[in-house]
């Protein structure tokens, strides 16, 4: 199923950046911080879909993208990703 979704995204011209999900066929990066840097600045009118299980902690990735541009050194976005691990025991980066 993941390969089919990845193929459809590719056919539609949607860029996939994946963390721990190589079967989608997107550009695989090491972690959420790398994904933020890879996405970079998100221009007005551009949509970013962050799809993941809660256990992966990708809500922090979404928050980092909302926080602002990553810039060459990471900036506010990677600081948001690198914050402390959640108290509920979900996976830290």
Buried (B, 14 or more C-beta within 10 A) or exposed (E): EEEEBBEEBBEEEEEBBBBEBEEBBBEBBEEBBBBBBEBEEBEEEEEEEBEBEEEBBBEBBBBBBEBBBBEEEBBBBBBBBBEEEEEEEBBEB
